[in-house]
Amino acid sequence: MDTFYTISQPSHIIYKEKGSKFLSFAYPVENEKDIKECLDLLHKKYYDATHHCYAYLLGKDKTIFRANDDGEPNGTAGLPILGQIRSKGVTNVLVVVVRYFGGTKLGASGLVNAYKIATSDVLAQAEIIEKIVTQPLVISFDYVLMNEVMRIIKDFHLKIESQVFDNQCKIHLQIRENLFEEVSNKFLEMRGVELSQ
């Protein structure tokens, strides 16, 4: 499989429980740099909040993840958030739940439940989309091969990122992962074509 499900754009909701206010944010993210930017933004905006708990899941195979309780009792915030992301079947998603303590302690099970609901609600509001995993490929070739190269690009519906046409031409492509080997081989069968990634 070279597809995965993620959310199309950020969403947020407010959930209240016994005076505590939970501001829940879901973001589509590509990498840990994106995650750091989102967290920094929320820390600046909600600097006076009691907790900024979060979890994320990255990668088509969902192998990169983290859960953070940010001072809540161990396992009562980050893991419930991560559990909801997993149960939605999405990846490349960050959920941050910003909590303002309302004076009444919720207890461990109450906290788990509140973070679960806050995450479930924000993900229910997000639009879930299917994304295709692609790999970059750069092809260099003589101008005389243009028609043959363009035929392969058209036949496989390849996405051109950028192109330079001169005596020596260069095209940057994004190729669907499960077509990558087949397309690469088609180009390699042509004399005078060089490939790089």
C-alpha positions in Angstrom: 0.0 0.0 0.0 1.3 3.4 -0.9 -1.5 5.5 0.6 -2.4 6.6 4.1 -5.1 8.7 5.8 -4.5 12.0 7.4 -6.4 15.3 8.1 -6.7 18.0 5.5 -6.3 21.0 7.7 -6.1 22.1 11.3 -9.2 22.0 13.5 -9.9 22.8 17.1 -12.7 22.5 19.7 -13.3 23.4 23.4 -14.3 20.7 25.9 -15.3 21.5 29.5 -15.3 19.1 32.4 -16.0 20.1 36.1 -14.7 23.6 35.6 -11.6 22.6 33.7 -11.3 23.8 30.1 -9.7 21.6 27.5 -8.7 23.4 24.2 -8.1 20.7 21.7 -6.1 21.2 18.4 -5.4 18.8 15.6 -2.8 19.5 12.9 -1.7 17.8 9.8 2.1 17.5 10.0 4.9 16.0 7.9 7.8 15.9 10.3 9.1 16.8 13.7 10.0 20.3 12.6 6.3 20.9 11.8 5.4 19.5 15.3 7.8 21.8 17.1 6.4 24.9 15.2 2.8 24.0 16.3 3.8 23.4 19.9 5.8 26.6 20.1 2.8 28.6 18.6 0.4 27.1 21.2 2.9 27.6 24.1 3.1 31.3 23.1 -0.6 31.8 22.7 -1.7 29.9 25.7 1.3 30.6 28.0 -0.9 30.7 31.1 -2.4 27.2 30.6 -1.8 24.5 33.3 -0.8 21.8 30.8 0.0 21.4 27.1 -0.4 17.6 26.6 0.0 16.1 23.1 0.7 13.1 21.0 1.6 12.6 17.4 1.9 9.8 14.8 4.0 10.0 11.7 4.8 8.0 8.6 2.8 5.7 6.3 3.6 2.8 8.5 2.8 4.8 11.7 6.2 3.9 13.3 7.1 7.3 14.6 5.1 8.5 17.6 5.3 10.3 20.9 2.9 10.9 23.8 3.6 13.7 26.4 1.7 14.2 29.6 3.2 17.6 30.4 2.9 17.3 34.2 -0.4 15.4 34.3 -0.2 12.0 36.2 1.7 9.5 34.1 -0.3 7.9 31.3 -3.5 10.1 31.8 -3.1 12.5 28.9 -0.5 11.7 26.2 -1.4 8.0 25.8 -5.2 8.6 25.6 -4.6 11.2 23.0 -2.3 8.8 21.0 -4.9 6.0 21.4 -7.6 8.2 19.8 -5.3 9.1 16.9 -4.6 5.4 16.3 -8.3 4.5 16.6 -9.2 7.0 13.8 -6.7 5.2 11.5 -4.9 8.5 10.7 -1.2 9.4 10.6 0.9 12.5 10.1 -1.3 14.1 12.8 -0.5 16.1 15.9 -3.1 16.6 18.6 -2.4 19.0 21.4 -4.8 19.4 24.3 -4.3 22.6 26.3 -5.8 22.4 29.8 -6.9 25.2 32.1 -7.4 23.7 35.6 -10.8 24.6 36.9 -10.2 23.9 40.6 -11.8 20.4 40.8 -9.5 17.4 40.5 -10.7 14.9 38.0 -8.8 11.9 39.2 -6.8 9.5 37.0 -9.8 8.0 35.2 -11.5 11.4 34.9 -8.4 12.8 33.2 -8.1 9.8 30.8 -11.7 10.2 29.9 -11.4 14.0 29.4 -8.4 13.8 27.2 -10.0 11.0 25.2 -13.1 13.0 24.6 -11.2 16.2 23.7 -9.2 14.3 21.2 -12.0 12.2 19.7 -14.2 15.4 19.3 -11.4 17.4 17.5 -10.7 14.5 15.2 -14.4 14.0 14.5 -14.5 17.6 13.3 -11.5 17.2 11.0 -11.8 16.3 7.4 -10.0 13.0 6.8 -8.3 12.6 3.4 -6.3 9.9 1.6 -2.8 10.8 0.6 -0.5 9.0 -1.9 3.1 8.3 -0.9 5.5 9.6 -3.6 9.2 9.5 -4.2 11.2 12.1 -6.1 13.0 11.3 -9.3 15.2 13.6 -11.4 15.7 12.7 -15.1 18.4 14.3 -17.2 18.4 13.7 -21.0 19.3 15.2 -24.4 16.6 17.4 -26.0 16.2 14.9 -28.9 14.7 12.4 -26.4 11.9 14.8 -25.4 9.0 13.1 -27.1 9.9 9.6 -25.7 10.4 11.0 -22.2 7.1 13.0 -22.3 5.2 9.9 -23.5 6.3 8.0 -20.4 5.3 10.9 -18.2 1.9 11.1 -19.9 1.3 7.3 -19.8 2.0 7.1 -16.1 0.3 10.4 -15.2 3.5 11.6 -13.5 3.6 14.9 -11.6 6.2 17.3 -12.8 7.6 19.5 -10.0 9.9 21.5 -12.2 11.6 21.3 -15.6 14.5 22.9 -17.6 14.5 22.5 -21.3 17.7 23.2 -23.1 20.2 21.0 -25.2 20.5 19.1 -21.9 17.0 18.8 -20.2 16.2 18.1 -16.6 12.8 17.2 -15.2 12.0 16.8 -11.4 9.1 14.3 -10.9 7.1 13.0 -8.0 6.3 9.3 -8.6 3.8 7.2 -6.8 5.7 4.7 -4.6 4.3 1.5 -6.0 5.1 2.7 -9.6 8.6 3.9 -8.8 10.5 0.9 -9.9 8.5 0.3 -13.1 8.8 4.0 -14.1 12.6 4.1 -13.3 13.2 1.0 -15.4 11.2 2.5 -18.4 13.5 5.6 -18.3 16.6 3.5 -17.8 15.8 1.5 -21.0 16.3 4.7 -23.0 19.9 5.4 -24.0 21.1 8.8 -22.8 18.8 9.2 -19.8 20.3 9.7 -16.4 18.3 9.3 -13.1 19.0 10.7 -9.7 16.8 11.2 -6.5 
